[in-house]
């Protein structure tokens, strides 16, 4: 499984919005890589921000 899929799965399995640090801890992906992946996911609107610095999947 690639890092991007790990990050997406982490969002899917979470009950609450997550910040990059928490995504990194839960997925085991390095925070620097999580930041890069989240930037892509924001751009294509896969994730949205319900509150500042926290993100969740858009299809919820």
C-alpha positions in Angstrom: 0.0 0.0 0.0 1.4 3.4 -0.9 1.6 6.3 1.5 -1.2 8.2 -0.2 -3.6 5.3 0.4 -2.4 5.0 4.0 -3.3 8.6 4.6 -6.7 8.3 2.9 -7.4 5.1 5.0 -6.4 7.0 8.2 -9.1 9.7 7.4 -11.7 7.0 6.6 -11.1 5.2 9.9 -11.2 8.3 12.0 -14.4 9.5 13.7 -13.1 13.1 14.0 -11.1 15.6 11.9 -7.4 15.2 12.0 -4.3 17.4 11.6 -1.2 16.4 9.8 0.7 15.4 13.0 -2.1 13.0 14.0 -2.4 11.5 10.5 1.4 10.9 10.6 1.1 9.2 14.0 -1.8 7.0 13.0 -0.6 6.0 9.5 3.1 5.6 10.2 3.9 7.9 7.3 6.5 10.6 7.9 5.0 14.0 8.6 6.8 15.7 5.8 5.3 13.1 3.4 1.9 13.5 5.0 2.0 17.3 4.4 2.8 16.7 0.7 0.0 14.1 0.3 -2.5 16.3 2.1 -1.6 19.2 -0.1 -2.6 17.0 -3.1 -5.8 15.8 -1.4 -6.8 19.5 -0.7 -6.2 20.5 -4.2 -8.4 17.8 -5.7 -10.9 18.3 -2.9 -10.7 14.8 -1.5 -10.4 16.3 2.0 -12.1 19.4 3.4 -11.5 21.5 6.5 -14.3 21.7 9.1 -12.1 23.8 11.4 -8.8 25.5 11.1 -5.8 23.0 10.6 -8.1 19.9 10.8 -9.2 17.9 7.9 -11.7 15.2 7.0 -12.8 13.3 3.9 -15.1 15.4 1.7 -17.7 12.7 1.1 -18.9 12.6 4.7 
